[in-house]
Amino acid sequence: MKIQDFNNKKVMVFGWARSGKAAAQRLLELGAQVTVVNGGEFEDDIVYRQLLAADVQFINHDDAMSLNTTFDYLVKNPGINYETALVKQAEKLNIPILTEVAVALSSFEGRLIAVTGSNGKTTTTSLIRDMLKSDGQKVTTAGNIGTPVCEIVKNLTADDTLLLELSSFQLMGTPDIRPDIALITNIFANHLDYHGTRENYVAAKFQLTKNQTTNQLLVLNADGQDTDDFIKKTHAKVVAFSRINNEYTVRTDSVDLIISGNHLMPLSDIKLVGPHNLENIVAAVTVAKLAGVHDVAIRHVLETFGGVKHRLQHVFTDNGVTFYNDSKATDIEATQTALNSFHQPTIWLAGGLDRGDDLMRLLPNLLHVKAVIAFGETQQKIVTVARAANKPVITVDDVEQAVPVAVKLAVTGDVVLLSPAAASWDQYKSFEERGERYVTELKKVLGL
């Protein structure tokens, strides 16, 4: 892309998390004079020592506020709010505020595919990645999916495809992004504590297509409420997808996935479960076709892709019982989606940090639940919901204790589903740790 030029520029990197480290290292490689600012202590690791040896300055937030030096750019961690004093000061001085994605894209010249949206970003991005790879195309994935773009971009050439998952936080600090193919999966009113208003949030998402040209592609959800407005504002060629409308190239009917009027495969052959994932699939297939992927590669991925870790992930099937890890379901809505994805008898494992949510909202979603296993701070709330639905309920201390109980209860044809409807911090450091403990214990109990 070669948008910003960082050579001999003074750049302040704000935030010493993984993205900050990656940005500082890449800026050095691009010839910048780098100063790193952090709100707390700096982790004294190999990156810190390498940067220190390369004359990078490390200062705390308060000292940064008193600096008289004018910087050419402020590169901040995406999670740092724009109301933070140092960021507000940079705005007053008209210093461009970027994220590490902007730093990385400044030197990238290959094909760029970028995905954003409120829900389904990671699953959709993972599907696109696997479809391109299955087709024999060379693709590298980074961004909000887990890897800072600065960590990988220096190894890419003009012949490479870079596939990015981007959050609204990242897009706000990537003002010149211009994807060859952009996808906006959907937009809901998310992260209003950060953006302030829905309008600001939508504007951040629009950043993905703001600079696209007429020879670039924007893929939109035809069923989204902001789609018409985006179509009016973008300069890109718009390609819409829909799960339900038969006007569009990629869609579904009651039994099949359809591409250009041809029935690609039965929905029953798709490994991912849940109606929400059908929307992710239609979005991913639309992008894959625009990227030149053949139908056989698409079909192979949809028959084998079991989901992203901890997101309604198919773990394995043993003796006719299917096990799912949905530890990412840290709120009621996510668990409602998971429970509604199954029509088989379901043993539901739930519980976690009590944030005061009304878990009785889950009552209508327990139709196919055969038994409930409750743990964590919300244990008694889960018990109350189960009893209101006339479902057997067993209480245990944690996920590890829940697993052998679930395995003992399950018979052929059942689903065992970890979908906690609560955050993990009452007992685990993260939803990832909770999900890993679940899978590890399953393998131990089942002897796998």
NORMO-V589898 format. One record per residue. RES is the residue in one small letter. PSI is psi in radians with two decimals (none if undefined). Layout:
res->RES psi->PSI
res->RES psi->PSI
This chain:
res->m psi->-0.79
res->k psi->1.14
res->i psi->-1.32
res->q psi->2.57
res->d psi->2.00
res->f psi->-0.01
res->n psi->2.19
res->n psi->0.27
res->k psi->2.59
res->k psi->2.08
res->v psi->2.24
res->m psi->2.17
res->v psi->2.10
res->f psi->1.88
res->g psi->2.23
res->w psi->0.57
res->a psi->-2.98
res->r psi->-0.72
res->s psi->-0.61
res->g psi->-0.74
res->k psi->-0.78
res->a psi->-0.71
res->a psi->-0.78
res->a psi->-0.76
res->q psi->-0.76
res->r psi->-0.67
res->l psi->-0.70
res->l psi->-0.77
res->e psi->-0.48
res->l psi->0.06
res->g psi->0.25
res->a psi->2.76
res->q psi->2.01
res->v psi->2.36
res->t psi->2.27
res->v psi->2.31
res->v psi->2.46
res->n psi->2.63
res->g psi->-0.36
res->g psi->-2.71
res->e psi->2.63
res->f psi->2.35
res->e psi->2.14
res->d psi->1.42
res->d psi->-3.01
res->i psi->-0.62
res->v psi->-0.77
res->y psi->-0.80
res->r psi->-0.65
res->q psi->-0.75
res->l psi->-0.66
res->l psi->-0.71
res->a psi->-0.39
res->a psi->0.31
res->d psi->0.40
res->v psi->2.36
res->q psi->2.47
res->f psi->2.08
res->i psi->2.76
res->n psi->2.99
res->h psi->-0.76
res->d psi->-0.73
res->d psi->-0.62
res->a psi->-0.63
res->m psi->-0.45
res->s psi->0.00
res->l psi->2.41
res->n psi->-0.20
res->t psi->2.32
res->t psi->2.25
res->f psi->2.65
res->d psi->-0.55
res->y psi->2.60
res->l psi->2.08
res->v psi->1.95
res->k psi->2.70
res->n psi->2.35
res->p psi->-0.54
res->g psi->-0.22
res->i psi->2.17
res->n psi->2.60
res->y psi->-0.19
res->e psi->-0.11
res->t psi->2.46
res->a psi->-0.79
res->l psi->-0.66
res->v psi->-0.73
res->k psi->-0.68
res->q psi->-0.74
res->a psi->-0.69
res->e psi->-0.75
res->k psi->-0.57
res->l psi->0.08
res->n psi->0.59
res->i psi->2.17
res->p psi->2.34
res->i psi->2.06
res->l psi->2.95
res->t psi->3.01
res->e psi->-0.38
res->v psi->-0.74
res->a psi->-0.67
res->v psi->-0.81
res->a psi->-0.78
res->l psi->-0.27
res->s psi->-0.36
res->s psi->0.12
res->f psi->2.32
res->e psi->0.07
res->g psi->-2.86
res->r psi->2.29
res->l psi->2.15
res->i psi->2.22
res->a psi->2.41
res->v psi->2.31
res->t psi->3.09
res->g psi->2.97
res->s psi->-0.77
res->n psi->2.63
res->g psi->0.10
res->k psi->-0.86
res->t psi->-0.75
res->t psi->-0.79
res->t psi->-0.76
res->t psi->-0.73
res->s psi->-0.69
res->l psi->-0.80
res->i psi->-0.80
res->r psi->-0.87
res->d psi->-0.58
res->m psi->-0.73
res->l psi->-0.75
res->k psi->-0.72
res->s psi->-0.48
res->d psi->-0.04
res->g psi->0.15
res->q psi->2.57
res->k psi->2.08
res->v psi->2.47
res->t psi->2.31
res->t psi->2.42
res->a psi->-3.09
res->g psi->-2.44
res->n psi->-0.21
res->i psi->-0.15
res->g psi->-0.33
res->t psi->2.12
res->p psi->2.43
res->v psi->-0.58
res->c psi->-0.39
res->e psi->-0.41
res->i psi->-0.29
res->v psi->-0.50
res->k psi->-0.32
res->n psi->0.04
res->l psi->2.62
res->t psi->-3.13
res->a psi->-0.27
res->d psi->-0.06
res->d psi->2.71
res->t psi->2.24
res->l psi->2.11
res->l psi->2.04
res->l psi->2.36
res->e psi->2.20
res->l psi->2.36
res->s psi->2.94
res->s psi->-0.59
res->f psi->-0.76
res->q psi->-0.71
res->l psi->-0.59
res->m psi->-0.53
res->g psi->0.35
res->t psi->1.19
res->p psi->-0.39
res->d psi->0.27
res->i psi->2.45
res->r psi->1.37
res->p psi->2.59
res->d psi->-0.67
res->i psi->2.12
res->a psi->2.46
res->l psi->2.23
res->i psi->1.91
res->t psi->-0.79
res->n psi->2.88
res->i psi->2.14
res->f psi->3.08
res->a psi->1.37
res->n psi->2.76
res->h psi->0.64
res->l psi->-0.33
res->d psi->-0.43
res->y psi->-0.80
res->h psi->-0.36
res->g psi->-0.92
res->t psi->2.80
res->r psi->-0.63
res->e psi->-0.71
res->n psi->-0.68
res->y psi->-0.79
res->v psi->-0.69
res->a psi->-0.64
res->a psi->-0.71
res->k psi->-0.66
res->f psi->-0.38
res->q psi->-0.50
res->l psi->-0.56
res->t psi->-0.07
res->k psi->-0.67
res->n psi->0.10
res->q psi->2.65
res->t psi->3.09
res->t psi->-0.32
res->n psi->0.23
res->q psi->2.89
res->l psi->2.40
res->l psi->2.08
res->v psi->2.15
res->l psi->2.67
res->n psi->1.95
res->a psi->-0.37
res->d psi->0.08
res->g psi->2.59
res->q psi->-0.36
res->d psi->0.00
res->t psi->-0.83
res->d psi->-0.70
res->d psi->-0.70
res->f psi->-0.69
res->i psi->-0.69
res->k psi->-0.58
res->k psi->-0.52
res->t psi->2.67
res->h psi->-0.15
res->a psi->2.85
res->k psi->2.17
res->v psi->2.32
res->v psi->2.07
res->a psi->2.66
res->f psi->2.72
res->s psi->2.45
res->r psi->-0.45
res->i psi->-0.34
res->n psi->2.18
res->n psi->0.12
res->e psi->-0.28
res->y psi->2.72
res->t psi->-0.79
res->v psi->2.17
res->r psi->3.13
res->t psi->2.69
res->d psi->-2.77
res->s psi->-0.31
res->v psi->-0.35
res->d psi->2.75
res->l psi->2.27
res->i psi->2.29
res->i psi->2.12
res->s psi->0.71
res->g psi->-0.13
res->n psi->2.36
res->h psi->1.87
res->l psi->-0.80
res->m psi->2.69
res->p psi->2.51
res->l psi->-0.49
res->s psi->-0.31
res->d psi->-0.13
res->i psi->2.24
res->k psi->-0.63
res->l psi->2.49
res->v psi->2.77
res->g psi->2.40
res->p psi->-0.56
res->h psi->-0.58
res->n psi->-0.43
res->l psi->-0.65
res->e psi->-0.73
res->n psi->-0.71
res->i psi->-0.81
res->v psi->-0.71
res->a psi->-0.81
res->a psi->-0.73
res->v psi->-0.67
res->t psi->-0.82
res->v psi->-0.74
res->a psi->-0.75
res->k psi->-0.71
res->l psi->-0.48
res->a psi->0.09
res->g psi->0.30
res->v psi->2.41
res->h psi->2.68
res->d psi->-0.64
res->v psi->-0.63
res->a psi->-0.70
res->i psi->-0.81
res->r psi->-0.76
res->h psi->-0.79
res->v psi->-0.77
res->l psi->-0.46
res->e psi->-0.33
res->t psi->-0.32
res->f psi->2.01
res->g psi->0.06
res->g psi->2.89
res->v psi->2.54
res->k psi->2.29
res->h psi->0.07
res->r psi->1.46
res->l psi->0.83
res->q psi->2.21
res->h psi->1.98
res->v psi->-1.00
res->f psi->2.96
res->t psi->2.28
res->d psi->2.14
res->n psi->0.68
res->g psi->0.00
res->v psi->2.28
res->t psi->2.27
res->f psi->2.30
res->y psi->2.45
res->n psi->1.86
res->d psi->0.79
res->s psi->-0.38
res->k psi->-0.24
res->a psi->1.45
res->t psi->0.12
res->d psi->2.99
res->i psi->-0.74
res->e psi->-0.72
res->a psi->-0.70
res->t psi->-0.61
res->q psi->-0.78
res->t psi->-0.77
res->a psi->-0.85
res->l psi->-0.61
res->n psi->-0.11
res->s psi->-0.14
res->f psi->2.45
res->h psi->-0.06
res->q psi->2.79
res->p psi->2.24
res->t psi->2.27
res->i psi->1.99
res->w psi->2.13
res->l psi->2.14
res->a psi->2.72
res->g psi->2.79
res->g psi->-2.65
res->l psi->2.30
res->d psi->1.88
res->r psi->0.31
res->g psi->0.23
res->d psi->2.62
res->d psi->1.64
res->l psi->-0.16
res->m psi->-0.28
res->r psi->-0.31
res->l psi->-0.19
res->l psi->-0.79
res->p psi->-0.22
res->n psi->0.10
res->l psi->0.29
res->l psi->-0.77
res->h psi->0.09
res->v psi->2.24
res->k psi->-0.46
res->a psi->2.69
res->v psi->2.40
res->i psi->2.08
res->a psi->2.51
res->f psi->3.07
res->g psi->-3.03
res->e psi->-0.57
res->t psi->0.24
res->q psi->-0.90
res->q psi->-0.53
res->k psi->-0.69
res->i psi->-0.73
res->v psi->-0.76
res->t psi->-0.74
res->v psi->-0.80
res->a psi->-0.78
res->r psi->-0.63
res->a psi->-0.49
res->a psi->0.08
res->n psi->0.73
res->k psi->2.43
res->p psi->2.43
res->v psi->2.41
res->i psi->2.38
res->t psi->2.42
res->v psi->3.03
res->d psi->-0.71
res->d psi->-3.07
res->v psi->-0.71
res->e psi->-0.68
res->q psi->-0.46
res->a psi->-0.57
res->v psi->-0.94
res->p psi->-0.54
res->v psi->-0.77
res->a psi->-0.76
res->v psi->-0.69
res->k psi->-0.62
res->l psi->-0.50
res->a psi->2.47
res->v psi->2.94
res->t psi->2.30
res->g psi->-0.19
res->d psi->2.78
res->v psi->2.35
res->v psi->2.10
res->l psi->2.03
res->l psi->1.93
res->s psi->1.53
res->p psi->-0.42
res->a psi->0.46
res->a psi->2.69
res->a psi->2.93
res->s psi->-0.14
res->w psi->-0.14
res->d psi->-0.48
res->q psi->-0.35
res->y psi->2.70
res->k psi->-0.49
res->s psi->2.89
res->f psi->-0.49
res->e psi->-0.79
res->e psi->-0.73
res->r psi->-0.78
res->g psi->-0.69
res->e psi->-0.67
res->r psi->-0.69
res->y psi->-0.86
res->v psi->-0.75
res->t psi->-0.77
res->e psi->-0.65
res->l psi->-0.85
res->k psi->-0.67
res->k psi->-0.82
res->v psi->-0.69
res->l psi->-0.14
res->g psi->0.58
res->l psi->none
